[in-house]
Amino acid sequence: MKTPAINQAMEILRSLRKISESNKDISTKLNEVVKMIVEQMEADAGACYLVVDDNYLEIFAAYGFKENIAHKISLRFGDGLVGDIAQNTRSLSVANAWHHPLFSYKPELGEDNYKSFVGVPLIRWGKSIGVITVQTKEEREFSRSEIDVLETIAMVLSETVSSEEMNEYKKHLIKLRGQTNKEKVKGISLSKGYGLGNAVVHRRRQSVTKIFAEDKEKEIKKLDIAYTKMNHDLDEKFNSTKLGIGEHVDILDAYRMFAKDKGWYKKIADNVQSGLTAEAAVERAYEDMWNRLSGTQDSYLKERLHDLRDVADRLLGYLSGDKEDKAKFESKDIIVVAQTMGPADLMDYDYTKIRGLIIEDGTPTMHVAIVAKALGIPVVAKIKGIYGDIKTGELLAIDGNEGYVYIRPIPSVLEKIKGKIAEREKLATKLAELKKLPSRTKDGVRINMYLNVGLAFDLDYIETTNCDGIGLYRTEIPFMASDVMPDVDRQLGYYKELMDRAGDKKVVFRSLDVGSDKLLPYWSNSGEDNPAIGWRSIRITLDRRAILRKQMRAFLRAAAGKELNVMFPMISNLSEFEDAKETLMIELEKERRRGHKTPKKVNIGLMIEVPSVVFQLDAILPKADFISVGTNDLAQFMFACDRGNPRLTERYDVLSAPFLKIMEQVCTQALNAGVFCSVCGEMAGNPIEAMALIGLGFRNLSMSGSSFGRVKSMVRSLNVEDVEDYIKNLLKSNRRTLRPQLISYAYDHGIEIY
């Protein structure tokens, strides 16, 4: 039997649909919607505020207030009760608005006689696009069911106010106010490069039009079919695409785990059982998660919430059958234009045709930008209104170096962009030719260059780069991609494939490095206030020793008859290293007793990531066969700087004297102790940073396959002795960063650091 709240919601939604389908203009429709909501909720007044730019809301429709108030009141996000709702994307209900500390009186509105207030956000892609409010003259506590009704209405209304009709209406208002669109627009660059192609406007999900289910079992079956098909297609897509290795692969694997999350699926199924359609259940499950987590300051969680939004949209597409074939576009050169999009959305297109990506909303840490960068696609973001201004098929040029987008570019701009593209293609050809040449400097110093690998298709880089070996095998990737904890035999399959592909080349295995932002779907991951410095990596596997022992056993069997190199991550002190080392040696002895063939030699090392280890090197180096510096975490911990926080992206630099001095100390002590020393963090894959490392004394660098050619080109163009002398003098500087000086030095001495 339907509850009164559901009956009320259904009645309002029927009226809303009737108004939306009328032939009246959008402004009239919106005013009628607000009036209808007020009357149905037995209130006295109401209003609809919509976002007009990144920080402002404007009143678009009202009922019960002063006449002709539309477009005459605007307020900032965070200003008053309405601004607070928009800023925090959370509903707010108060019995007497005048007594609330956030209340901001707007005399031009005419709300002097109203006391109670309830407002809910209109949300799209996880962002506030408006607020709907209802008020009464008497003090009144709005019930939870009444708020639920208003939130359900807001969910549907958000589609209406995001329609093409509303976008055209907003553009009309902008023109009336004397603002005009430009053919050259400026944004921020998220990935460098140049592109020329026809626009493809990225269409998002269709609106949820049916809220309440008529047949629950039918809805559950439809949900199960869509959920299964979506995950099958994602697996097929990601496994067939050669993406190299790096953070973008972690992102896509984490996205895939989101899509397979059984807890999320159960919440959706429970919503269906409560009476919602499968589509409405998906939307409600996402909104519940957003309401709980949107207030977090953790940038990682925020990006994951965006991923969840994208997964929800994808599932909605499968439920509705609205799966557009984005690979069908005839043009061989396309530039994708999106309001926002997820990392998997990019894979829906034939990415070999994508020449650029323009995102109206975007940050340097957004996951689709990281994946696009790994694919060599230039990305420009933060251009307000461009999503609504560009039509599919229009010619666009993108300058990812300066952050410009040219709409219908003039001939001179076309020639300029074409010239830049030709230069990059010439460079790519040159880098490909380097494969046959040794990684030796101009003055004859050999620099050993290794690869960081994770997934099976990364192994192709072994042949295509002619590398010296694998400097880091990230064993957590197969664990993250699996639905259950891989047993010894399954791990053995992964590791044996790598050893066979590498042949006689050196391979360094890193033991399981999970925790922090790398979560396993089959573990119960309790939340931590500071996960990056919490229970992660070697701390987990030493506590859960059976996991470590099984992995060591798989390592030993995979390297039977060959040399085995194992390093332990996140070591904080000597005792942790000795404990981990002892675990490996015990397993080695067990293998011998069982009569199994063992490696001909076992080398045991550790990663230098925690600053405390730098001060214990005198004690640790005699116990280690090798060390490898993980510059990502070492820099993060040294500067006390969350490297995923966009506000801190450019504040601290690894090319500062303090950090380079730490790196020099590690390298010098390792060389003096006769211990093999390498760098496997992102510094090793950036030409200018790798040049600095060589100047400090490092001769072993491990990087992603996509960075290999550029670093090798730099290596072959420098003179080590000159760089070493320059670096020694530069380390005396107190500047915040030495990057400009190093770049100038490289240009002055013909060192190739593209």
C-alpha positions in Angstrom: 0.0 0.0 0.0 1.4 3.4 -0.9 2.2 5.8 1.9 0.7 9.4 1.9 4.1 10.8 1.1 4.4 8.6 -2.0 0.9 9.5 -3.1 1.7 13.2 -2.7 5.0 12.9 -4.6 3.2 11.0 -7.5 0.5 13.7 -7.7 3.1 16.5 -7.8 5.2 14.6 -10.4 2.1 14.1 -12.6 1.5 17.8 -12.5 5.1 18.6 -13.1 5.1 16.3 -16.2 2.0 18.0 -17.5 3.5 21.5 -17.2 6.8 20.4 -18.7 5.0 18.9 -21.8 3.1 22.1 -22.5 4.0 24.5 -25.3 4.5 27.5 -23.0 7.9 29.2 -22.7 10.4 28.0 -20.1 10.0 31.0 -17.9 6.2 30.5 -17.6 6.7 26.8 -17.1 9.0 27.4 -14.2 6.7 29.8 -12.5 3.8 27.4 -12.8 5.9 24.6 -11.3 6.8 26.7 -8.3 3.2 27.7 -7.8 2.1 24.0 -8.1 4.7 22.9 -5.5 3.6 25.5 -3.0 -0.1 24.6 -3.4 0.5 20.9 -3.2 2.6 21.2 0.0 0.0 23.5 1.5 2.5 26.3 1.9 2.3 30.1 1.3 5.3 30.9 -0.9 8.1 29.3 -2.9 11.0 30.2 -5.2 13.4 28.6 -7.7 17.0 29.8 -7.7 19.3 28.7 -10.5 23.1 29.0 -10.9 24.2 31.6 -13.4 28.0 31.2 -13.0 30.4 29.3 -10.7 29.6 31.4 -7.6 26.2 33.0 -8.0 22.5 32.0 -7.8 19.7 34.1 -9.4 16.0 33.9 -8.7 14.2 32.6 -11.8 10.7 31.9 -10.6 8.7 32.7 -7.5 5.2 32.5 -6.0 3.8 34.3 -3.0 6.5 37.0 -3.0 6.6 40.5 -4.7 5.5 40.5 -8.3 8.0 40.4 -11.2 10.8 39.4 -8.8 12.4 37.0 -11.3 16.1 37.9 -12.1 16.1 40.8 -9.7 17.8 38.9 -6.8 21.1 37.2 -6.9 23.3 35.8 -4.1 26.6 34.1 -3.7 27.1 30.5 -2.8 27.2 30.4 1.0 25.1 33.6 1.3 22.1 33.0 3.6 20.0 29.9 3.8 19.7 29.4 0.1 23.4 30.0 -0.5 24.2 27.5 2.2 22.1 24.8 0.6 23.8 25.4 -2.8 27.3 25.4 -1.3 26.8 22.2 0.7 24.3 20.4 -1.6 22.2 19.5 1.4 18.6 20.1 2.3 17.8 22.5 5.1 14.5 22.9 7.1 13.9 25.4 9.9 10.7 26.3 11.8 11.6 30.0 12.0 14.1 31.2 9.4 14.5 34.6 11.2 16.1 32.9 14.2 18.6 30.9 12.1 22.2 32.3 12.3 22.6 32.0 8.5 19.4 33.9 7.7 20.0 36.8 5.3 17.2 39.3 4.9 16.4 40.4 1.3 13.8 43.2 1.6 13.3 43.3 -2.2 11.9 39.7 -2.0 9.0 40.5 0.3 9.3 37.7 2.8 8.6 39.7 5.9 5.5 37.7 6.8 7.1 34.2 6.3 8.6 32.2 9.1 9.2 28.5 8.3 11.6 27.6 5.5 12.6 24.4 3.7 15.0 24.3 0.8 16.5 21.5 -1.3 19.3 21.6 -3.8 18.9 20.9 -7.5 21.9 18.7 -8.3 23.4 17.6 -11.5 26.7 15.7 -11.9 27.2 16.2 -8.1 27.1 20.0 -8.3 24.4 22.4 -7.3 22.6 23.9 -10.2 19.9 25.6 -8.2 17.7 25.5 -5.1 14.0 25.1 -4.7 12.4 26.7 -1.5 9.0 26.6 0.2 7.9 28.9 3.0 4.9 29.3 5.3 3.6 32.2 7.4 3.3 30.2 10.6 6.1 28.4 12.4 6.1 24.8 11.0 8.4 21.8 11.4 8.5 20.2 8.0 8.5 16.4 8.4 11.1 14.0 7.0 8.5 12.7 4.5 7.7 16.2 3.3 11.4 16.8 2.7 11.7 13.5 0.9 8.9 14.5 -1.4 10.6 17.8 -2.2 13.9 16.1 -2.8 12.2 13.7 -5.2 10.7 16.6 -7.0 14.1 18.3 -7.1 15.7 15.2 -8.7 13.2 15.4 -11.6 13.2 19.2 -11.8 17.0 19.3 -12.1 16.6 17.7 -15.5 14.2 20.4 -16.6 16.4 23.3 -15.6 19.4 21.6 -17.4 17.4 21.2 -20.7 18.5 22.7 -24.0 15.5 25.0 -23.7 16.8 26.4 -20.4 20.3 26.8 -21.8 19.0 28.8 -24.7 16.9 30.9 -22.3 20.0 31.6 -20.2 22.0 32.6 -23.3 19.2 34.9 -24.3 19.4 36.6 -20.9 23.2 36.9 -21.2 22.8 38.6 -24.6 20.3 41.0 -23.2 22.8 42.0 -20.6 25.4 42.9 -23.2 27.6 39.8 -23.0 28.6 38.1 -26.2 30.4 34.9 -27.0 33.9 35.0 -28.4 35.5 32.8 -31.0 38.7 32.5 -29.0 38.1 31.5 -25.3 40.6 31.0 -22.5 40.5 28.2 -20.0 43.2 26.4 -18.0 45.4 23.7 -19.4 45.1 20.2 -17.8 47.1 18.4 -20.5 49.5 20.0 -23.0 49.4 19.6 -26.7 47.6 20.8 -29.8 44.5 19.5 -31.6 42.3 20.2 -34.5 39.0 18.4 -35.2 35.2 18.5 -35.4 33.3 18.9 -32.1 31.5 16.0 -30.6 29.3 17.2 -27.7 29.3 14.6 -25.0 25.7 13.7 -24.2 25.0 12.6 -20.7 22.3 10.4 -19.3 18.6 10.8 -20.0 16.3 12.1 -17.2 14.6 9.8 -14.8 10.9 10.2 -15.7 9.3 7.3 -14.0 9.8 7.2 -10.2 7.6 4.5 -8.7 7.6 0.9 -9.7 4.6 -1.1 -10.8 6.3 -4.5 -10.6 9.2 -4.8 -8.2 10.4 -8.2 -9.5 10.4 -6.9 -13.0 12.5 -3.9 -11.9 15.0 -6.1 -10.0 15.4 -8.4 -13.0 16.0 -5.3 -15.3 18.5 -3.9 -12.8 20.4 -7.2 -12.6 20.6 -7.5 -16.4 21.9 -3.9 -16.8 24.4 -4.2 -14.0 25.9 -7.5 -15.4 26.0 -6.1 -19.0 27.6 -2.8 -17.9 30.4 -4.6 -16.0 31.0 -7.1 -18.8 31.4 -4.2 -21.3 33.7 -2.3 -18.9 36.0 -5.3 -18.5 36.1 -5.9 -22.2 36.8 -2.2 -23.0 39.6 -1.8 -20.4 41.3 -5.1 -21.1 41.4 -4.5 -24.9 42.8 -0.9 -24.6 46.5 -0.4 -24.4 46.8 2.4 -21.8 50.4 1.9 -20.7 51.0 2.2 -16.9 50.7 4.9 -14.3 48.2 6.7 -12.2 45.6 6.6 -15.0 45.6 2.8 -14.9 44.9 2.9 -11.1 42.1 5.3 -11.7 40.4 3.1 -14.3 40.8 0.0 -12.2 39.3 1.8 -9.2 36.5 2.9 -11.4 35.9 -0.7 -12.4 35.8 -1.7 -8.8 33.2 0.9 -8.1 31.0 -0.5 -10.9 31.3 -4.0 -9.3 30.8 -2.9 -5.7 28.2 -5.3 -4.2 27.3 -2.9 -1.4 26.3 -0.2 -3.9 24.3 -2.7 -5.9 22.5 -3.8 -2.7 21.5 -0.2 -1.8 20.0 0.1 -5.3 18.1 -3.2 -5.0 16.8 -2.1 -1.5 15.5 1.1 -3.1 13.6 -0.9 -5.7 12.1 -3.0 -2.9 10.9 0.2 -1.3 8.8 1.0 -4.4 11.1 2.9 -6.8 11.9 2.0 -10.4 15.4 0.8 -11.1 16.3 4.1 -12.6 15.0 6.1 -9.7 16.7 3.6 -7.3 20.1 4.2 -8.9 19.6 8.0 -8.6 18.5 7.8 -5.0 21.4 5.5 -4.0 23.8 8.1 -5.4 22.2 11.0 -3.7 22.3 9.2 -0.4 26.0 8.6 -0.8 26.5 12.2 -1.9 24.6 13.6 1.1 26.8 11.6 3.5 30.2 12.3 1.9 29.9 15.6 0.0 31.1 17.5 3.1 34.4 15.7 3.2 37.6 17.8 2.7 39.4 14.7 1.4 40.2 15.3 -2.3 40.5 11.6 -3.0 37.0 10.9 -1.7 35.6 13.8 -3.7 37.1 12.5 -6.9 35.7 9.0 -6.0 32.2 10.6 -5.5 32.5 12.0 -9.1 33.5 8.5 -10.3 30.4 7.1 -8.5 28.3 9.7 -10.3 29.7 8.5 -13.6 29.1 4.9 -12.8 25.5 5.7 -11.8 25.0 7.5 -15.1 26.5 4.6 -17.0 24.1 2.2 -15.3 21.2 4.5 -16.0 22.1 4.3 -19.7 22.0 0.5 -19.7 18.7 0.5 -17.8 17.1 2.9 -20.4 18.7 1.2 -23.4 20.2 4.6 -24.3 23.7 3.5 -25.2 24.9 5.7 -28.0 27.7 4.3 -30.1 30.3 7.0 -29.6 32.8 5.3 -31.8 30.5 5.8 -34.9 31.5 9.5 -35.6 32.7 9.7 -39.2 35.4 12.3 -38.7 38.8 10.9 -38.2 39.7 13.9 -36.0 37.3 14.8 -33.1 37.4 17.1 -30.2 35.1 16.0 -27.3 33.3 18.8 -25.5 31.8 18.0 -22.1 30.3 19.7 -19.2 32.0 17.0 -17.1 32.8 13.4 -17.7 34.2 10.3 -16.1 37.4 8.4 -17.0 35.4 5.5 -18.6 33.4 7.9 -20.7 36.5 8.7 -22.6 37.0 5.1 -23.4 33.5 5.0 -25.0 35.0 6.9 -28.0 37.5 5.7 -30.4 40.3 7.4 -28.5 42.7 7.1 -31.5 40.5 9.8 -33.2 40.4 12.2 -30.2 42.5 15.2 -30.8 41.4 17.2 -27.8 39.1 17.4 -24.8 37.3 20.5 -23.6 35.6 20.3 -20.1 33.4 23.1 -18.8 34.1 22.0 -15.2 37.5 20.5 -14.4 40.4 20.3 -12.1 44.0 19.0 -12.6 43.2 16.0 -10.4 39.9 15.0 -12.1 40.3 11.5 -13.3 39.3 11.9 -17.0 42.1 14.6 -17.3 44.7 12.2 -15.9 43.6 9.4 -18.3 43.5 11.8 -21.3 47.0 13.1 -20.4 48.3 9.5 -20.4 46.8 9.0 -23.9 48.5 12.2 -25.2 45.2 14.1 -25.6 45.4 17.9 -24.8 42.8 19.0 -22.3 41.5 22.5 -21.6 38.9 23.2 -18.8 37.1 25.8 -16.8 35.4 27.7 -19.7 32.0 28.6 -18.4 29.2 28.0 -20.8 31.2 26.4 -23.6 29.2 23.2 -23.3 26.0 24.9 -24.4 27.7 27.2 -27.0 29.3 24.5 -29.2 27.4 22.2 -31.5 28.5 18.8 -32.7 30.3 19.0 -36.0 31.7 22.5 -35.6 35.4 22.9 -36.3 37.5 23.5 -33.2 41.2 24.1 -32.5 42.7 23.5 -29.1 45.9 24.9 -27.7 46.6 22.8 -24.6 49.9 24.6 -23.9 48.3 28.0 -23.4 44.8 26.9 -22.5 43.0 28.4 -25.6 40.0 27.0 -27.6 39.3 28.4 -31.0 35.7 28.0 -32.3 35.5 28.0 -36.1 39.2 29.1 -36.3 40.3 31.6 -39.0 42.9 30.4 -41.6 45.9 31.9 -39.7 45.0 30.0 -36.5 44.5 26.8 -38.5 48.0 27.1 -40.0 49.5 27.8 -36.6 47.9 24.8 -34.9 48.7 22.5 -37.9 52.3 23.6 -37.6 52.4 22.8 -33.9 50.9 19.3 -34.5 53.5 18.6 -37.2 56.3 19.5 -34.8 54.9 17.0 -32.2 54.6 14.3 -34.7 58.2 14.8 -35.8 59.3 14.6 -32.2 57.3 11.3 -31.7 59.1 9.8 -34.7 62.4 10.8 -33.3 61.7 9.3 -30.0 60.7 6.0 -31.6 64.0 5.8 -33.4 65.8 6.0 -30.0 64.9 2.4 -29.2 67.9 1.1 -31.1 70.3 3.4 -29.4 72.0 2.9 -26.0 71.0 5.1 -23.0 74.5 6.7 -22.8 75.3 10.3 -22.2 77.5 12.5 -24.5 80.5 11.9 -22.2 79.9 8.1 -22.2 78.2 7.6 -18.9 75.8 4.6 -18.9 72.3 5.4 -17.4 70.3 2.2 -16.8 66.7 2.8 -17.7 63.9 0.5 -16.3 60.2 0.3 -16.5 57.4 0.6 -13.9 54.7 -2.0 -14.8 51.4 -3.1 -13.4 48.9 -4.8 -15.7 49.5 -7.5 -18.3 49.4 -5.2 -21.4 52.1 -3.0 -19.8 54.5 -5.8 -20.6 54.5 -4.8 -24.3 56.8 -1.9 -23.3 59.5 -4.4 -22.5 60.0 -5.0 -26.3 59.0 -1.5 -27.6 61.4 0.4 -25.4 64.3 -2.0 -25.3 64.6 -1.2 -21.5 67.2 -2.6 -19.1 64.5 -4.4 -17.1 61.6 -3.9 -14.7 62.5 -1.5 -11.9 59.1 -1.8 -10.2 56.4 -4.4 -10.6 53.3 -3.0 -8.8 51.9 -6.3 -7.5 48.8 -4.5 -6.0 47.2 -4.0 -9.4 46.3 -7.6 -9.9 44.9 -7.7 -6.4 42.8 -4.6 -7.0 41.5 -5.9 -10.3 40.4 -9.2 -8.7 37.0 -9.9 -7.1 38.7 -12.2 -4.4 42.1 -12.4 -2.8 44.4 -14.1 -5.3 45.8 -17.3 -4.0 49.4 -18.5 -4.5 48.7 -20.2 -7.8 46.9 -17.2 -9.2 49.6 -14.8 -8.1 52.2 -17.2 -9.6 50.5 -16.9 -13.0 50.9 -13.1 -12.9 54.5 -13.2 -11.8 55.6 -16.0 -14.1 54.2 -14.2 -17.1 56.3 -11.2 -16.2 59.5 -13.2 -15.6 59.0 -15.0 -19.0 58.4 -11.8 -20.9 61.4 -10.1 -19.3 63.8 -13.0 -20.2 67.2 -12.2 -18.9 66.3 -8.6 -17.9 66.3 -7.6 -14.3 62.9 -7.7 -12.6 62.1 -6.0 -9.2 58.9 -7.1 -7.4 57.4 -4.7 -4.9 55.4 -6.5 -2.2 51.7 -5.7 -1.8 51.2 -1.9 -1.4 47.6 -1.3 -0.6 45.7 1.0 1.8 45.5 4.8 1.6 43.9 5.4 -1.9 44.4 1.8 -3.1 41.5 -0.2 -1.6 40.7 -3.8 -2.2 37.0 -4.6 -2.8 37.1 -7.8 -0.7 38.6 -6.3 2.4 36.7 -4.4 5.0 38.3 -0.9 4.8 37.5 1.1 7.9 37.8 4.9 7.4 40.9 6.6 8.6 41.4 10.3 9.2 44.8 10.3 7.5 45.0 7.2 5.3 48.2 8.2 3.5 50.1 7.9 6.8 47.8 5.2 8.3 47.4 1.5 8.1 48.8 0.8 4.7 51.4 -1.1 2.7 54.0 -3.1 4.7 52.1 -2.2 7.9 49.1 -4.2 6.6 51.1 -7.2 5.4 53.2 -7.5 8.5 50.0 -7.5 10.6 48.3 -9.9 8.2 51.4 -12.1 7.8 49.6 -14.9 5.9 49.1 -12.6 3.0 52.8 -11.6 2.9 53.9 -15.3 3.3 51.7 -16.4 0.3 53.1 -13.6 -1.9 56.7 -14.4 -1.0 56.0 -18.0 -1.9 54.6 -17.0 -5.3 57.6 -14.7 -5.9 60.0 -17.6 -5.1 58.2 -20.1 -7.4 57.9 -17.5 -10.3 61.7 -16.9 -10.2 62.8 -20.5 -9.8 66.2 -20.9 -11.4 66.5 -17.2 -12.0 67.5 -14.1 -9.9 64.7 -12.8 -7.6 64.6 -9.2 -6.5 62.0 -8.2 -3.9 61.6 -4.8 -2.3 59.3 -3.8 0.6 57.4 -0.5 0.5 56.7 2.1 3.2 59.4 0.9 5.5 59.7 3.3 8.5 62.5 1.7 10.5 65.1 -1.0 10.5 63.0 -3.5 12.5 60.2 -3.4 9.9 62.7 -4.2 7.2 64.3 -7.0 9.2 60.9 -8.4 10.0 59.8 -8.4 6.3 63.2 -9.8 5.2 62.9 -12.6 7.7 59.5 -13.6 6.4 60.9 -14.0 2.9 63.9 -16.0 4.1 61.7 -18.4 6.1 59.6 -19.0 3.0 62.7 -19.6 1.0 63.9 -22.2 3.5 60.4 -23.9 3.4 60.6 -24.1 -0.4 63.9 -25.8 -0.2 62.6 -28.3 2.3 59.7 -29.1 0.1 62.1 -29.9 -2.7 60.9 -27.0 -4.9 63.3 -25.4 -7.3 64.3 -22.0 -5.9 65.9 -18.9 -7.4 69.6 -19.0 -8.1 70.0 -15.7 -6.1 67.7 -13.7 -3.9 68.2 -9.9 -3.5 66.2 -8.1 -0.8 65.7 -4.3 -0.8 63.4 -1.6 0.4 61.8 1.6 -0.9 62.9 4.9 0.5 59.6 6.7 1.0 59.4 7.6 4.7 61.8 10.4 5.8 62.7 8.5 9.1 64.5 5.9 7.0 66.9 8.5 5.6 68.2 9.0 9.1 68.7 5.2 9.6 70.6 4.5 6.3 73.8 3.7 8.1 72.1 0.8 9.9 69.8 -0.3 7.1 72.2 -0.3 4.1 74.4 -3.1 5.4 71.3 -5.3 5.6 69.9 -4.4 2.1 71.0 -5.6 -1.3 69.4 -2.6 -3.0 67.2 0.4 -2.4 64.8 2.4 -4.6 63.6 5.9 -3.9 59.8 6.4 -4.2 59.8 10.2 -4.7 56.0 10.5 -4.8 55.5 9.6 -1.1 58.9 10.8 0.0 58.1 14.4 -1.2 54.5 14.1 0.2 55.8 13.3 3.6 58.7 15.6 3.6 56.7 18.6 2.7 53.6 17.5 4.7 51.7 18.0 1.5 48.8 16.0 0.1 49.9 15.6 -3.5 46.2 15.0 -4.5 45.1 18.4 -3.2 44.7 20.8 -6.1 45.4 23.8 -3.8 48.9 22.5 -3.1 49.7 21.3 -6.6 52.3 24.0 -7.3 53.2 25.0 -3.8 56.0 22.6 -3.2 58.5 21.3 -5.8 60.8 18.3 -5.8 63.2 20.5 -7.7 63.8 22.6 -4.5 67.2 22.6 -2.8 65.9 20.8 0.4 64.4 17.9 -1.5 67.4 17.6 -3.9 69.7 17.5 -0.9 67.8 14.6 0.6 68.0 12.8 -2.7 71.8 13.5 -2.9 72.3 12.2 0.7 70.5 8.9 -0.1 72.4 8.4 -3.4 75.8 9.2 -1.8 75.3 6.9 1.2 74.2 4.0 -1.0 77.1 4.4 -3.4 79.6 4.6 -0.5 78.0 1.4 0.9 78.2 -0.4 -2.4 74.4 -0.8 -2.5 72.5 -0.6 -5.8 70.3 2.5 -5.8 67.5 3.6 -8.2 64.6 6.0 -8.4 61.2 4.7 -9.3 58.9 7.7 -8.5 57.5 10.2 -11.0 60.7 12.2 -10.9 62.5 9.5 -12.9 60.0 9.9 -15.8 60.1 13.7 -16.1 63.1 14.8 -18.3 64.1 17.9 -16.4 63.8 16.1 -13.0 65.6 13.1 -14.3 68.4 15.4 -15.5 68.7 16.7 -11.9 68.8 13.1 -10.5 71.6 12.3 -12.8 73.5 15.4 -11.7 73.0 14.2 -8.1 74.7 10.8 -8.9 71.8 8.5 -9.7 72.5 6.1 -12.6 69.4 3.9 -12.4 66.0 5.3 -13.3 62.6 3.5 -13.5 59.6 5.1 -15.2 56.4 4.5 -17.2 56.7 3.3 -20.7 55.1 6.5 -22.0 57.9 8.6 -20.5 60.7 6.3 -21.7 61.6 8.0 -25.0 61.6 11.5 -23.7 63.9 10.6 -20.8 66.2 8.7 -23.1 66.4 11.6 -25.5 67.5 13.8 -22.5 70.1 11.3 -21.4 71.7 11.1 -24.8 72.0 14.9 -25.1 73.7 15.8 -21.7 77.2 15.8 -20.4 77.1 14.4 -16.9 80.2 16.1 -15.5 78.9 19.5 -16.5 75.5 18.8 -14.9 77.0 17.6 -11.7 79.1 20.8 -11.3 76.0 22.9 -12.0 73.8 21.0 -9.5 76.4 21.3 -6.7 76.4 25.1 -7.0 72.6 25.3 -7.4 72.0 23.4 -4.1 73.3 26.4 -2.2 70.2 28.4 -3.3 67.4 29.3 -0.9 64.8 29.7 -3.7 61.5 28.0 -3.4 62.2 26.0 -6.5 65.2 25.5 -8.8 63.1 24.5 -11.8 63.5 27.7 -13.8 67.3 27.6 -13.4 67.5 23.9 -14.5 65.3 24.5 -17.5 67.4 27.5 -18.6 70.5 25.4 -18.1 69.1 22.6 -20.3 68.1 25.0 -23.1 71.5 26.8 -22.9 73.4 23.4 -23.2 71.2 21.8 -25.9 69.7 19.2 -23.5 66.5 17.8 -24.8 63.8 18.1 -22.2 60.6 18.2 -24.3 
